[in-house]
Amino acid sequence: MELTNKLRSLRTSRGITQEALATAMGVTAQAVSKWERGTTMPDVSILPELAVFFGVSLDELFGLTEEKEFDRIQNVIWDKRLLSHDEFDQAERWIDEKIAAGYRTAECHRLKADLYNHQADFLKEAAAEEAKAALAIDPNNRDALSELNGAMNGFIPDWCVRNHYKLIEYLQDFIKKHPENRSAHMWLLDNLFDDRRFDEAEAVLKSMAKVDDSYRTNFYRGLILWYQGKADEAHAIWEKLPEEFPEDWLVYLSLADVAVMELRYDDAVELYRQAKEHQQSPKFVDCLESMAMVYEIQGKYDEAIKALEEELELLANEWDTTEGETADKIKRWIKELKAK
């Protein structure tokens, strides 16, 4: 109701009639009357025009505090599959205004990155559907296959396209400036592994060991050996982790991921289940989604559906989430599995 009250206050304080406002917005006077009575709300595409007309920012128009507007944008990113052009532009404009004003600048830049990544992810999903449509018409369309591979984050055979040297270079410099940042070490290690730069990974791991007292250092030590073809030595290290860190659910999750890469699907499912059981509430959904993927790879569609239905229960019970994109994507997945 804040918007309803704000519209009426702005209009009357400026001596503007409902008819004049309606004409400026290209709607009927009855529509404006309904806005002010709270019967209906202005279409999202009109909100920027209303803000410009009254000479106020969007958060002022809504009567929202900066904190509430920040949270609203974050929730929109989480809850919607794809933002409309107006929603995207509105969010981007608000964030830019706050950055310029010096409000929570680091978090605003992070939110803007989240906004861009979210939109890019779902545009890629749309791109995949368009590429599939092209291939349904013309199965020999090589360009469509290339677009499909790119849209679905497929493997790129060309080293010059798939390597991570720019990100590695950034993270190496970042760690020199912030040697205490464990997360940066981990991201650097993962990208060095993917580029097969194992000698450099050894040096990064020594640096990480100085700031990490969790299972992660030994897990990554095992990964270096594993990627170098020394699987027995790697497993000798990994086998000790559940004993050393029995209550850390991420130990079981990490070992499950290795099991998947080794095509030990049944072991992976058991480890994902253990990881879920060791989590404290509220539990994350990673384990159940991974189980569903493994079951789908194995062609065990009924088991995959059960895992996803369990995920929906978890979202409802632990996160109070029953709608929005977080739940909807799981429902779409179940529908696809039932059609197989």
C-alpha positions in Angstrom: 0.0 0.0 0.0 3.0 2.3 0.2 2.9 2.9 -3.5 -0.9 3.7 -3.4 -0.3 6.3 -0.6 2.7 7.8 -2.3 1.0 8.3 -5.7 -1.9 10.1 -4.1 0.4 12.2 -2.0 2.6 13.2 -5.0 -0.3 14.0 -7.2 -2.3 16.1 -4.7 0.8 17.9 -3.4 1.6 19.1 -7.0 -2.0 20.0 -7.7 -2.4 17.4 -10.5 -5.7 15.9 -11.3 -6.3 12.2 -11.9 -7.2 13.1 -15.5 -4.0 14.9 -16.1 -1.9 12.1 -14.7 -3.9 9.6 -16.7 -3.2 11.6 -19.9 0.5 11.8 -19.2 0.7 8.0 -18.5 -1.5 7.0 -21.5 -4.1 5.4 -19.3 -7.7 6.2 -18.2 -8.6 8.3 -15.2 -10.4 5.2 -13.8 -7.0 3.4 -13.9 -5.4 6.1 -11.9 -8.3 6.1 -9.4 -7.9 2.3 -9.0 -4.2 2.8 -8.3 -4.8 5.3 -5.6 -7.5 3.1 -4.0 -5.2 0.1 -4.1 -7.7 -1.9 -6.3 -5.0 -2.4 -9.0 -1.3 -1.6 -9.3 0.4 0.2 -12.2 2.1 -2.0 -14.7 5.8 -2.4 -14.0 6.5 -0.7 -17.4 4.8 2.5 -16.2 6.7 2.8 -12.9 9.8 4.5 -14.4 7.5 6.9 -16.2 5.7 7.8 -13.0 9.0 8.3 -11.2 10.2 10.7 -14.0 6.9 12.5 -14.1 7.0 13.2 -10.4 10.8 13.8 -10.3 11.5 11.1 -7.7 13.6 7.9 -7.6 11.9 4.5 -7.9 12.6 3.7 -4.2 11.1 7.1 -3.2 8.0 6.2 -5.4 7.6 2.9 -3.6 8.3 4.5 -0.2 11.0 1.9 0.3 14.1 2.3 2.3 17.4 1.6 0.5 17.8 -1.6 2.4 14.3 -2.9 1.5 14.8 -2.0 -2.2 18.1 -3.8 -2.2 16.5 -6.9 -0.8 13.6 -6.6 -3.2 15.9 -6.7 -6.2 17.8 -9.6 -4.7 14.6 -11.5 -4.2 13.5 -10.8 -7.8 16.7 -12.2 -9.1 16.2 -15.4 -7.0 12.5 -15.8 -7.7 12.1 -15.0 -11.4 13.2 -17.2 -14.3 13.8 -14.2 -16.6 13.4 -10.5 -15.8 11.5 -8.4 -18.2 13.4 -5.6 -20.0 11.6 -3.1 -17.7 12.5 -5.0 -14.5 16.1 -5.4 -15.6 16.5 -1.8 -16.5 14.8 -0.6 -13.3 17.1 -2.8 -11.1 20.2 -1.8 -13.1 19.3 1.9 -12.8 18.7 1.7 -9.1 21.9 -0.1 -8.4 23.9 2.5 -10.5 22.3 5.3 -8.5 23.2 3.7 -5.2 26.8 3.1 -6.3 27.1 6.7 -7.4 25.7 7.8 -4.0 28.2 5.6 -2.1 25.6 3.2 -0.6 27.0 -0.3 0.2 29.2 0.0 -2.9 30.8 -3.5 -2.7 27.5 -5.2 -2.2 25.8 -3.1 -5.0 28.5 -4.1 -7.4 28.1 -7.7 -6.3 24.3 -7.4 -6.8 24.8 -6.0 -10.2 27.0 -8.9 -11.1 24.3 -11.3 -9.8 21.7 -9.4 -11.9 23.9 -9.8 -15.1 24.7 -13.5 -14.4 21.1 -14.3 -13.7 19.9 -12.7 -16.9 22.7 -14.3 -18.9 22.0 -17.8 -17.5 18.3 -17.7 -18.5 19.1 -16.1 -21.9 21.4 -19.1 -22.5 18.5 -21.4 -21.6 16.4 -19.6 -24.2 19.3 -19.8 -26.7 19.4 -23.6 -26.2 15.7 -23.9 -27.1 16.2 -21.8 -30.2 19.1 -23.9 -31.3 17.1 -27.1 -30.7 14.3 -25.6 -32.8 16.7 -24.9 -35.6 18.0 -28.5 -35.5 14.5 -29.9 -35.5 14.0 -28.2 -38.9 17.6 -28.7 -40.2 19.5 -31.5 -38.5 22.6 -30.6 -40.6 22.9 -27.1 -39.4 26.4 -27.0 -37.9 26.1 -23.5 -36.7 23.0 -24.4 -34.7 24.9 -27.3 -33.0 27.7 -24.9 -32.1 25.1 -22.5 -30.6 23.5 -25.3 -28.7 26.9 -26.4 -27.2 27.7 -22.8 -26.2 24.2 -22.3 -24.7 24.4 -25.5 -22.6 28.0 -24.8 -21.5 29.3 -27.7 -23.4 33.0 -28.7 -23.9 34.9 -26.4 -26.2 37.7 -28.2 -28.1 39.6 -25.1 -28.9 42.1 -24.4 -26.1 42.2 -20.7 -27.0 38.5 -20.5 -26.1 38.2 -22.8 -23.1 41.3 -21.9 -21.1 41.1 -19.8 -18.0 44.4 -17.9 -18.1 42.8 -14.4 -17.6 40.8 -15.6 -14.5 43.9 -17.4 -13.2 46.0 -14.3 -13.7 43.5 -12.2 -11.8 43.2 -14.7 -8.9 47.0 -15.0 -8.6 47.3 -11.2 -8.3 44.3 -11.1 -5.9 45.9 -13.7 -3.6 49.2 -11.8 -3.5 47.2 -8.8 -2.1 44.8 -10.9 0.0 46.8 -14.1 1.1 44.3 -14.8 3.8 41.4 -15.4 1.4 40.7 -19.1 1.3 37.9 -18.9 -1.2 40.2 -17.3 -3.8 42.8 -20.1 -3.3 40.1 -22.7 -4.0 38.8 -21.0 -7.1 42.4 -20.6 -8.4 43.1 -24.3 -7.7 40.0 -25.4 -9.6 40.9 -23.3 -12.6 44.5 -24.4 -12.6 43.3 -28.0 -12.5 41.0 -27.5 -15.5 44.0 -26.0 -17.4 46.3 -28.8 -16.3 48.7 -26.4 -14.6 49.6 -28.8 -11.7 53.0 -27.4 -10.8 51.5 -24.0 -10.1 48.7 -25.7 -8.2 51.2 -27.2 -5.8 52.5 -23.7 -4.9 49.0 -22.4 -4.4 48.1 -25.3 -2.1 51.1 -24.5 0.1 49.8 -21.0 0.4 46.3 -22.1 1.1 47.5 -24.5 3.9 48.6 -21.5 5.9 45.1 -20.1 6.1 43.0 -23.3 6.1 42.5 -25.8 8.9 39.5 -27.6 7.4 39.4 -30.8 5.3 39.9 -28.7 2.1 43.7 -28.6 2.0 44.0 -32.4 2.1 41.1 -32.8 -0.3 42.9 -30.6 -2.8 46.2 -32.3 -2.2 44.4 -35.5 -3.2 42.9 -33.8 -6.3 46.4 -32.8 -7.5 47.5 -36.4 -7.3 44.3 -37.7 -8.9 44.5 -35.3 -11.9 48.2 -36.5 -12.3 47.0 -40.1 -12.6 48.0 -41.1 -9.1 44.5 -42.3 -8.0 45.7 -44.7 -5.3 47.7 -42.0 -3.5 44.8 -39.6 -3.8 42.3 -42.1 -2.3 44.7 -42.9 0.5 44.4 -39.2 1.5 40.7 -39.0 0.9 39.8 -42.1 2.9 41.0 -40.4 6.1 38.8 -37.3 5.7 35.6 -38.7 7.2 37.5 -39.9 10.2 39.3 -36.5 10.7 36.2 -34.4 10.0 33.2 -36.7 10.7 30.6 -34.0 11.1 31.5 -31.8 8.1 28.9 -32.5 5.4 31.1 -31.0 2.7 33.6 -33.8 3.2 31.0 -36.3 2.0 29.8 -33.9 -0.8 33.3 -33.5 -2.1 34.0 -37.2 -2.1 30.7 -37.8 -3.8 31.7 -35.5 -6.6 34.9 -37.5 -7.1 32.9 -40.7 -7.2 30.8 -39.3 -10.0 33.9 -38.3 -11.9 35.1 -41.9 -11.5 31.7 -43.2 -12.7 31.1 -44.8 -9.3 27.5 -43.8 -9.4 26.1 -45.9 -6.6 28.9 -44.8 -4.3 28.2 -41.2 -5.2 24.5 -41.5 -4.4 25.3 -42.9 -0.9 27.9 -40.2 -0.3 25.4 -37.5 -1.3 22.9 -39.0 1.0 25.4 -38.9 3.9 26.2 -35.3 3.1 22.6 -34.4 3.3 22.2 -36.2 6.6 25.2 -34.4 8.1 24.0 -31.0 7.3 22.6 -28.7 9.9 19.2 -27.0 9.2 18.4 -25.2 7.1 19.8 -27.8 4.7 20.9 -26.9 1.1 19.6 -28.7 -1.9 22.9 -29.6 -3.6 22.9 -33.2 -2.5 19.4 -34.0 -3.7 19.9 -32.2 -7.1 23.2 -34.1 -7.6 21.4 -37.4 -6.8 18.7 -36.6 -9.3 21.3 -35.9 -12.0 23.1 -39.2 -11.3 19.9 -41.1 -11.4 18.9 -39.5 -14.6 22.3 -40.4 -16.2 21.7 -44.0 -15.1 18.2 -43.9 -16.6 16.6 -44.4 -13.2 14.0 -41.7 -13.8 11.6 -42.8 -10.9 14.5 -42.5 -8.4 15.4 -39.1 -9.9 11.8 -37.9 -9.5 11.8 -39.1 -5.8 15.0 -37.1 -5.1 13.5 -34.0 -6.7 10.2 -34.4 -4.8 12.3 -34.7 -1.6 14.0 -31.4 -2.6 10.6 -29.7 -3.0 9.7 -30.9 0.5 13.1 -29.6 1.8 12.5 -26.2 0.2 9.0 -25.9 1.7 10.0 -27.1 5.2 13.4 -25.6 5.7 13.3 -22.5 3.5 9.5 -21.8 3.3 9.8 -21.8 -0.5 7.0 -23.3 -2.5 6.8 -21.0 -5.5 9.1 -18.8 -7.6 11.9 -20.0 -9.9 13.6 -21.9 -7.1 10.7 -24.3 -6.9 9.4 -24.0 -10.5 12.7 -25.2 -12.1 12.4 -28.4 -10.0 8.8 -28.9 -11.0 9.7 -28.5 -14.7 12.5 -31.0 -14.2 10.1 -33.5 -12.7 7.7 -33.0 -15.7 10.5 -33.6 -18.1 11.5 -36.8 -16.3 7.9 -38.1 -16.3 7.8 -37.6 -20.1 10.8 -39.9 -20.7 
